[in-house]
Amino acid sequence: MKTWTGILLMIILAVATISTTSAARTMNESQKQLNIDDQSSQTEVVEASNIEQMHDTAKTTQRSIPVKEEYVSIAPENENVRVYPMKVEGSGYIYNGMILEVNGKSREFSEWQGEGGSYKPEVHELDLNGDGQKEIVVLYTEGHGTGIYKGQARIIDSVTLEEMKMQSLDEIVKQHVESKVTVRSDRVVVDVAVDGVQAQPSQIEEDTSGGIYNEELGFGGVTYYSVEDGQIVVSAAGSYGLGLYAGDLTFAYAYQDGEWKAVELKYSMEEYEEEYYESFD
């Protein structure tokens, strides 16, 4: 009886030992699998982090790529004043937005849309109003074609890089110019007065049948801005019909009452020949 009891106890102990060993082995294998999974997860995290760093590096590299020298305009008065495009389109001929740099500071002007190439913008640093503080002047071409040239000018405060208010060409014409276009069968008569001063009427002989004419002069189709003798000078052609010009309104900008306004306005009558239109091609 004792013998059988001893044998039974031995069997029970053996089974318990096998179960414990099996459980331990299972736990070890599970732990090994867990370690492998953890390592795999950590690897994925590291790889994801590396990818993000690569993306950040790519962005930084992209931002640090210098603009091509051919796109940069430098002020002749100060080499630390520059303007260049935010984005170049059309094989380098269209500037979609521009960046202005002034003595280490920069500002983006996304609304400035201009041309490059031979019409690349100009930039100047000048004391336009004689107050001892220089302004930044940016001149650029918005568009051109046969009988069309749309120039543009911007005046920037050199300290704040804020754009200063300028009277628009439309405002200037409305305030200072009165005109009338009279169409006859064989000629067009243009009468112009600037600030109440009547100019000599212009009579343009041409066959007017089938032509498209204005009732008064239109401005804005051909407009040039330039810097002359420390001033911004404007020349705007007066159109009496579709692509037809009779003379030029010229003026300069002066700072008055917190705004740049037109002064020294003059209108000179002149017939524009076909070669003039073709010069804008």
Sine and cosine of phi, psi and omega as CSV:
sin_phi,cos_phi,sin_psi,cos_psi,sin_omega,cos_omega
0.00,0.00,-0.73,0.69,0.03,-1.00
-0.88,0.47,-0.59,0.81,-0.02,-1.00
-0.90,0.44,-0.72,0.69,0.00,-1.00
-0.91,0.42,-0.60,0.80,0.02,-1.00
-0.90,0.44,-0.65,0.76,0.03,-1.00
-0.90,0.43,-0.66,0.75,0.00,-1.00
-0.89,0.46,-0.67,0.74,-0.01,-1.00
-0.89,0.46,-0.65,0.76,0.03,-1.00
-0.90,0.44,-0.64,0.77,0.01,-1.00
-0.89,0.46,-0.64,0.76,-0.01,-1.00
-0.91,0.42,-0.68,0.73,-0.02,-1.00
-0.88,0.47,-0.68,0.74,0.01,-1.00
-0.90,0.44,-0.64,0.77,-0.01,-1.00
-0.90,0.44,-0.69,0.73,-0.01,-1.00
-0.89,0.45,-0.67,0.74,0.01,-1.00
-0.89,0.46,-0.65,0.76,0.01,-1.00
-0.89,0.45,-0.69,0.73,-0.01,-1.00
-0.89,0.46,-0.69,0.73,-0.02,-1.00
-0.89,0.46,-0.68,0.73,-0.01,-1.00
-0.91,0.42,-0.68,0.73,0.02,-1.00
-0.89,0.46,-0.67,0.74,0.00,-1.00
-0.90,0.44,-0.68,0.74,0.01,-1.00
-0.90,0.44,-0.66,0.75,0.01,-1.00
-0.90,0.44,-0.67,0.74,0.01,-1.00
-0.89,0.46,-0.67,0.74,0.01,-1.00
-0.88,0.47,-0.68,0.74,0.03,-1.00
-0.89,0.45,-0.67,0.75,0.02,-1.00
-0.88,0.47,-0.69,0.72,-0.01,-1.00
-0.91,0.41,-0.65,0.76,0.03,-1.00
-0.89,0.45,-0.66,0.75,0.02,-1.00
-0.89,0.45,-0.65,0.76,0.03,-1.00
-0.89,0.46,-0.68,0.74,0.00,-1.00
-0.91,0.41,-0.64,0.77,0.04,-1.00
-0.89,0.46,-0.67,0.74,0.02,-1.00
-0.88,0.47,-0.66,0.75,0.01,-1.00
-0.89,0.45,-0.72,0.70,0.00,-1.00
-0.89,0.46,-0.66,0.75,0.03,-1.00
-0.88,0.48,-0.68,0.73,0.00,-1.00
-0.90,0.44,-0.65,0.76,0.02,-1.00
-0.90,0.45,-0.68,0.73,0.01,-1.00
-0.89,0.45,-0.67,0.74,0.02,-1.00
-0.89,0.45,-0.62,0.78,0.03,-1.00
-0.89,0.46,-0.67,0.74,0.01,-1.00
-0.90,0.45,-0.64,0.77,0.03,-1.00
-0.89,0.46,-0.70,0.71,0.01,-1.00
-0.89,0.45,-0.69,0.72,-0.01,-1.00
-0.90,0.44,-0.67,0.74,0.03,-1.00
-0.88,0.47,-0.66,0.75,0.03,-1.00
-0.88,0.47,-0.66,0.75,0.02,-1.00
-0.89,0.46,-0.65,0.76,0.00,-1.00
-0.89,0.45,-0.69,0.72,0.03,-1.00
-0.88,0.47,-0.65,0.76,0.03,-1.00
-0.90,0.44,-0.62,0.78,0.03,-1.00
-0.89,0.45,-0.67,0.74,0.02,-1.00
-0.89,0.46,-0.70,0.71,0.02,-1.00
-0.88,0.48,-0.66,0.75,0.03,-1.00
-0.89,0.46,-0.66,0.75,0.00,-1.00
-0.89,0.45,-0.67,0.74,0.03,-1.00
-0.89,0.46,-0.70,0.72,0.01,-1.00
-0.88,0.47,-0.68,0.73,0.01,-1.00
-0.89,0.46,-0.67,0.74,-0.01,-1.00
-0.89,0.46,-0.66,0.75,0.00,-1.00
-0.93,0.36,-0.48,0.88,-0.09,-1.00
-1.00,0.01,-0.07,1.00,0.03,-1.00
-0.91,0.40,0.85,-0.53,-0.05,-1.00
-0.94,0.33,0.54,-0.84,0.05,-1.00
-0.94,0.35,0.52,-0.86,0.00,-1.00
-0.88,0.47,0.62,-0.78,-0.04,-1.00
-0.86,0.51,-0.55,0.83,-0.06,-1.00
-0.92,0.38,-0.31,0.95,0.00,-1.00
-1.00,-0.04,-0.14,0.99,-0.11,-0.99
-1.00,-0.06,0.78,-0.63,0.11,-0.99
-0.96,-0.28,0.74,-0.67,-0.06,-1.00
-0.89,-0.46,0.69,-0.72,0.01,-1.00
-0.92,0.39,0.76,-0.65,0.03,-1.00
-0.91,0.41,-0.35,0.94,-0.01,-1.00
-1.00,0.08,-0.37,0.93,-0.07,-1.00
-0.35,-0.94,0.91,-0.41,-0.06,-1.00
-0.93,0.36,-0.18,0.98,0.04,-1.00
-1.00,-0.01,0.13,0.99,0.10,-0.99
-0.93,-0.38,0.89,-0.45,-0.10,-0.99
-0.65,-0.76,0.42,-0.91,0.12,-0.99
-0.68,-0.73,0.65,-0.76,0.00,-1.00
-0.42,-0.91,0.29,-0.96,-0.13,-0.99
-0.96,0.26,0.53,-0.84,0.17,-0.98
-0.96,0.29,-0.64,0.77,0.00,-1.00
-0.55,-0.83,0.67,-0.75,-0.02,-1.00
-0.94,-0.34,0.75,-0.66,0.02,-1.00
-0.76,-0.64,0.20,-0.98,0.07,-1.00
0.88,0.48,0.75,0.67,0.03,-1.00
0.85,0.53,0.56,0.83,0.08,-1.00
1.00,0.02,0.13,0.99,-0.06,-1.00
-0.98,-0.21,-0.14,0.99,0.01,-1.00
-0.84,-0.54,0.83,-0.56,0.05,-1.00
-0.98,-0.17,0.93,-0.38,0.02,-1.00
-0.99,-0.12,1.00,-0.01,-0.12,-0.99
1.00,0.09,0.45,-0.89,-0.01,-1.00
-0.67,-0.74,0.42,-0.91,0.04,-1.00
-0.90,-0.43,0.77,-0.64,0.03,-1.00
-0.95,-0.30,0.79,-0.61,0.08,-1.00
-0.92,-0.39,0.75,-0.66,0.02,-1.00
-0.71,-0.70,0.96,-0.29,0.06,-1.00
0.76,0.65,0.74,0.68,0.08,-1.00
1.00,-0.06,-0.26,0.97,0.07,-1.00
-0.99,-0.15,0.49,-0.87,-0.01,-1.00
-0.64,-0.77,0.41,-0.91,0.06,-1.00
-0.51,-0.86,0.62,-0.79,0.04,-1.00
-1.00,-0.04,0.65,-0.76,0.09,-1.00
-0.82,-0.58,1.00,0.04,-0.11,-0.99
-0.93,0.36,-0.36,0.93,-0.04,-1.00
-0.99,0.14,-0.17,0.99,0.03,-1.00
-0.98,0.19,0.94,-0.35,0.02,-1.00
-0.90,-0.43,0.90,-0.43,-0.08,-1.00
-0.63,-0.78,-0.07,-1.00,0.00,-1.00
-0.97,-0.26,0.41,-0.91,0.08,-1.00
-0.92,-0.39,-0.55,-0.83,0.00,-1.00
0.89,0.46,-0.72,-0.69,-0.01,-1.00
-0.96,0.29,-0.13,0.99,0.05,-1.00
-0.95,-0.30,0.41,0.91,-0.03,-1.00
-0.82,0.57,0.62,-0.79,-0.03,-1.00
-0.85,0.52,0.39,-0.92,0.14,-0.99
-0.94,-0.33,0.50,-0.86,0.11,-0.99
-0.69,-0.73,0.64,-0.77,-0.02,-1.00
-0.68,-0.73,0.45,-0.89,0.13,-0.99
-0.87,-0.49,0.94,-0.34,-0.12,-0.99
-0.64,-0.77,0.47,-0.88,0.18,-0.98
-1.00,-0.04,1.00,-0.03,-0.14,-0.99
-0.96,0.28,-0.51,0.86,-0.10,-1.00
-0.93,-0.36,0.11,0.99,0.10,-0.99
0.95,0.32,0.40,0.92,0.00,-1.00
-1.00,-0.08,0.09,1.00,-0.01,-1.00
1.00,0.05,-0.13,0.99,0.02,-1.00
-0.94,-0.33,0.84,-0.55,-0.05,-1.00
-0.98,0.20,0.56,-0.83,0.09,-1.00
-0.95,-0.32,0.35,-0.94,0.08,-1.00
-0.97,-0.23,0.77,-0.64,0.02,-1.00
-0.90,-0.43,0.80,-0.60,0.06,-1.00
-0.88,-0.48,0.83,-0.56,0.04,-1.00
-0.90,-0.43,0.73,-0.68,0.03,-1.00
-0.49,-0.87,0.21,-0.98,-0.03,-1.00
-0.97,-0.24,0.87,-0.50,0.03,-1.00
-0.98,0.19,-0.47,0.88,0.02,-1.00
0.03,-1.00,0.39,-0.92,0.04,-1.00
-0.46,-0.89,0.31,-0.95,0.01,-1.00
0.00,-1.00,-0.22,-0.98,0.00,-1.00
-0.90,0.43,0.89,-0.45,0.00,-1.00
0.96,0.28,0.20,0.98,-0.03,-1.00
-0.70,-0.71,0.73,-0.69,0.18,-0.98
-0.50,-0.87,0.93,-0.38,-0.05,-1.00
-0.95,-0.31,0.99,-0.11,0.09,-1.00
-1.00,0.08,0.28,-0.96,0.02,-1.00
-0.55,-0.84,0.49,-0.87,0.04,-1.00
-0.71,-0.71,0.58,-0.81,0.08,-1.00
-0.74,-0.67,0.64,-0.77,0.08,-1.00
-0.90,-0.44,0.80,-0.61,-0.09,-1.00
-0.86,-0.51,0.68,-0.73,0.13,-0.99
-0.93,0.37,0.84,-0.55,-0.12,-0.99
-0.95,0.32,-0.28,0.96,0.00,-1.00
-1.00,-0.02,-0.78,0.63,-0.05,-1.00
-1.00,0.01,-0.30,0.95,-0.11,-0.99
0.88,0.48,0.41,0.91,0.10,-1.00
-1.00,0.06,0.63,-0.78,0.05,-1.00
-0.96,0.26,0.72,-0.69,-0.03,-1.00
-1.00,-0.03,0.51,-0.86,-0.07,-1.00
-0.96,0.29,0.72,-0.70,0.04,-1.00
-0.79,-0.61,0.64,-0.77,0.13,-0.99
-0.88,0.47,0.72,-0.69,0.04,-1.00
-0.98,0.20,0.30,-0.95,0.03,-1.00
-0.87,0.48,-0.64,0.77,0.02,-1.00
-0.87,0.49,-0.69,0.73,0.01,-1.00
-0.90,0.44,-0.65,0.76,-0.03,-1.00
-0.91,0.42,-0.71,0.70,0.01,-1.00
-0.89,0.45,-0.70,0.72,-0.01,-1.00
-0.88,0.47,-0.60,0.80,-0.05,-1.00
-0.98,0.18,-0.57,0.83,-0.21,-0.98
-0.90,-0.43,-0.33,0.94,-0.20,-0.98
-0.88,-0.47,0.71,-0.70,0.17,-0.99
-0.82,-0.57,0.70,-0.72,-0.03,-1.00
-0.51,-0.86,0.35,-0.94,0.03,-1.00
-0.56,-0.83,0.72,-0.69,0.03,-1.00
-0.93,-0.37,0.86,-0.50,0.02,-1.00
-0.93,-0.36,0.84,-0.54,-0.07,-1.00
-0.97,-0.26,0.84,-0.54,0.10,-0.99
-0.91,-0.41,0.07,-1.00,-0.10,-1.00
-0.91,0.42,-0.54,0.84,-0.09,-1.00
-0.87,-0.49,0.08,1.00,-0.04,-1.00
-0.28,-0.96,0.26,-0.97,0.09,-1.00
-0.83,-0.56,0.76,-0.65,0.01,-1.00
-0.94,-0.34,0.80,-0.60,-0.03,-1.00
-0.89,-0.46,0.85,-0.52,0.07,-1.00
-0.94,-0.33,0.74,-0.67,-0.03,-1.00
-0.69,-0.72,0.66,-0.75,0.12,-0.99
-0.75,-0.66,0.72,-0.69,0.03,-1.00
-0.90,-0.44,0.87,-0.49,-0.06,-1.00
0.79,0.62,0.65,0.76,0.06,-1.00
0.99,0.12,-0.11,0.99,-0.01,-1.00
-1.00,-0.05,0.89,-0.46,-0.07,-1.00
-0.98,0.20,0.75,-0.66,0.09,-1.00
-1.00,0.00,0.29,-0.96,0.05,-1.00
-0.90,0.44,0.80,-0.60,0.00,-1.00
-0.85,0.53,0.58,-0.82,0.01,-1.00
-0.96,-0.28,0.79,-0.62,0.03,-1.00
-0.92,-0.40,0.89,-0.46,-0.06,-1.00
-0.94,-0.34,0.92,-0.39,-0.03,-1.00
-0.99,0.14,0.85,-0.53,0.05,-1.00
-0.21,-0.98,0.37,-0.93,0.07,-1.00
-0.97,0.23,0.91,-0.42,-0.10,-1.00
-1.00,-0.07,0.01,1.00,-0.03,-1.00
-0.91,0.41,0.78,-0.62,0.01,-1.00
0.98,0.19,0.01,1.00,-0.01,-1.00
-0.99,0.14,0.33,-0.94,0.06,-1.00
-0.92,-0.38,0.89,-0.46,-0.11,-0.99
-0.80,-0.60,0.42,-0.91,0.06,-1.00
-1.00,0.01,0.35,-0.94,0.13,-0.99
-0.99,0.15,-0.45,0.90,0.08,-1.00
-0.60,-0.80,0.22,-0.98,-0.03,-1.00
-0.90,0.43,0.65,-0.76,0.10,-1.00
-0.95,-0.31,0.60,-0.80,-0.03,-1.00
-0.81,-0.58,0.53,-0.85,0.04,-1.00
0.83,-0.56,-0.30,0.95,0.01,-1.00
-0.95,0.31,-0.60,0.80,0.05,-1.00
-0.75,-0.67,0.95,-0.31,-0.05,-1.00
-0.66,-0.75,0.85,-0.53,0.01,-1.00
-0.93,-0.37,0.68,-0.73,0.13,-0.99
-0.88,-0.47,0.68,-0.73,0.02,-1.00
-0.53,-0.85,0.27,-0.96,0.08,-1.00
-0.95,-0.31,0.87,-0.49,-0.03,-1.00
-0.68,-0.73,0.82,-0.57,0.04,-1.00
0.79,0.62,0.68,0.73,0.06,-1.00
0.97,0.26,0.26,0.97,0.02,-1.00
-0.80,-0.60,0.41,-0.91,0.21,-0.98
-1.00,0.02,0.86,-0.50,-0.04,-1.00
-0.92,-0.38,0.67,-0.74,-0.06,-1.00
-0.84,-0.54,0.66,-0.76,0.12,-0.99
-0.79,-0.61,0.89,-0.45,-0.04,-1.00
-0.84,-0.54,0.85,-0.53,-0.02,-1.00
-0.97,0.24,0.63,-0.78,0.04,-1.00
-1.00,-0.10,0.83,-0.55,-0.05,-1.00
-0.98,-0.18,0.80,-0.60,0.06,-1.00
-0.99,-0.16,-0.09,1.00,0.03,-1.00
-0.26,-0.97,-0.07,-1.00,-0.05,-1.00
-0.91,0.41,0.96,-0.28,-0.02,-1.00
0.94,0.33,0.32,0.95,-0.03,-1.00
-0.89,-0.46,0.79,-0.61,-0.11,-0.99
-0.83,-0.55,0.62,-0.78,-0.08,-1.00
-0.94,-0.35,-0.34,0.94,-0.05,-1.00
0.08,-1.00,-0.09,-1.00,-0.08,-1.00
-0.85,-0.53,0.69,-0.72,0.22,-0.97
-0.99,-0.11,0.84,-0.54,0.01,-1.00
-0.87,-0.50,0.55,-0.84,0.03,-1.00
-0.27,-0.96,0.18,-0.98,0.08,-1.00
-0.85,-0.53,0.23,-0.97,0.05,-1.00
-0.97,-0.24,0.68,-0.73,0.08,-1.00
-0.73,-0.69,0.49,-0.87,-0.06,-1.00
-1.00,0.04,0.90,-0.44,-0.03,-1.00
-0.64,-0.76,0.79,-0.61,0.08,-1.00
0.81,0.58,0.68,0.73,0.07,-1.00
0.97,0.25,0.28,0.96,-0.03,-1.00
-0.52,-0.85,0.50,-0.86,0.08,-1.00
-1.00,0.07,0.88,-0.48,-0.09,-1.00
-0.85,-0.53,0.32,-0.95,-0.03,-1.00
-0.98,0.22,0.70,-0.71,0.08,-1.00
-0.69,-0.72,0.22,-0.98,0.06,-1.00
0.83,0.56,0.73,0.68,-0.05,-1.00
-0.98,0.21,0.69,-0.72,0.05,-1.00
-0.60,-0.80,0.48,-0.88,0.12,-0.99
-0.77,-0.63,0.82,-0.57,0.02,-1.00
-0.90,-0.43,0.79,-0.61,0.02,-1.00
-0.98,0.22,0.65,-0.76,0.02,-1.00
-0.27,-0.96,0.68,-0.73,0.09,-1.00
-1.00,0.10,0.70,-0.71,-0.03,-1.00
-0.98,-0.21,0.85,-0.52,-0.04,-1.00
-0.99,0.15,0.17,-0.99,-0.04,-1.00
-0.87,0.49,-0.55,0.83,0.01,-1.00
-0.87,0.49,-0.51,0.86,-0.01,-1.00
-0.91,0.42,-0.71,0.71,0.01,-1.00
-0.88,0.47,-0.68,0.73,-0.07,-1.00
-0.93,0.38,-0.33,0.94,-0.04,-1.00
-0.92,0.38,-0.25,0.97,-0.01,-1.00
-1.00,0.00,-0.06,1.00,-0.05,-1.00
-0.91,0.42,0.00,0.00,0.00,0.00
